[in-house]
């Protein structure tokens, strides 16, 4: 049972750190950090939109992993 606790704590930690990083990478009103990875040249609007969609997917995946690992940890430590 201890191995399951450590595995879930690792998932919890990794998903929480990745969620913070992905949320900070989202663009605000001024373009944000995600424009650095999408090629923010004059005609690079399509590349930036693809990066934003992928960033949204990664943020959602890390949030779902965070919630699931939190619920499992609640039942383990109950």
C-alpha positions as CSV (number, residue, x, y, z in Angstrom):
1,X,0.0,0.0,0.0
2,X,2.9,2.3,0.6
3,X,4.0,2.0,-3.0
4,X,0.6,3.2,-4.2
5,X,0.9,6.3,-1.9
6,X,4.2,7.2,-3.3
7,X,3.1,6.8,-6.9
8,X,0.0,8.9,-6.3
9,X,2.0,11.5,-4.5
10,X,4.4,11.7,-7.5
11,X,1.4,12.1,-9.9
12,X,0.0,14.7,-7.7
13,X,3.2,16.7,-7.5
14,X,4.0,16.4,-11.2
15,X,0.5,17.4,-12.3
16,X,0.4,20.4,-9.9
17,X,3.7,21.7,-11.1
18,X,2.8,21.2,-14.7
19,X,-0.6,22.9,-14.3
20,X,1.1,25.9,-12.8
21,X,3.6,26.1,-15.7
22,X,0.9,25.6,-18.3
23,X,-1.3,28.3,-16.8
24,X,1.5,30.7,-16.7
25,X,2.4,30.0,-20.4
26,X,-1.1,31.0,-21.5
27,X,-1.3,34.3,-23.3
28,X,-3.0,37.3,-21.6
29,X,-4.1,40.4,-23.4
30,X,-0.6,41.1,-24.9
31,X,0.3,37.8,-26.5
32,X,2.0,36.1,-23.5
33,X,4.7,33.5,-23.4
34,X,3.0,31.1,-25.8
35,X,3.7,33.5,-28.7
36,X,7.4,32.7,-28.2
37,X,6.9,29.1,-29.2
38,X,4.5,29.7,-32.1
39,X,6.6,31.9,-34.3
40,X,5.2,35.3,-33.7
41,X,6.3,36.7,-37.0
42,X,4.1,38.9,-39.2
43,X,2.2,36.0,-40.7
44,X,2.5,33.6,-37.8
45,X,-1.0,33.9,-36.5
46,X,-2.0,30.4,-37.5
47,X,1.0,28.9,-35.7
48,X,0.2,30.8,-32.5
49,X,-3.4,29.4,-32.6
50,X,-2.1,25.9,-32.9
51,X,0.2,26.4,-30.0
52,X,-2.7,27.8,-28.0
53,X,-4.9,24.8,-28.7
54,X,-2.2,22.4,-27.7
55,X,-1.5,24.4,-24.6
56,X,-5.2,24.3,-23.7
57,X,-5.2,20.5,-24.2
58,X,-2.1,20.1,-22.0
59,X,-3.6,22.3,-19.3
60,X,-6.8,20.4,-19.3
61,X,-5.0,17.0,-19.1
62,X,-2.8,18.2,-16.2
63,X,-5.9,19.5,-14.4
64,X,-7.8,16.2,-14.9
65,X,-4.7,14.3,-13.6
66,X,-4.5,16.7,-10.6
67,X,-8.2,16.2,-9.7
68,X,-8.1,12.4,-10.1
69,X,-4.9,12.1,-8.1
70,X,-6.4,14.3,-5.4
71,X,-9.5,12.1,-5.1
72,X,-7.4,8.9,-5.0
73,X,-5.2,10.4,-2.3
74,X,-8.3,11.4,-0.3
75,X,-9.4,7.8,-0.3
76,X,-5.9,6.4,0.5
77,X,-5.4,8.7,3.5
78,X,-8.9,8.5,4.8
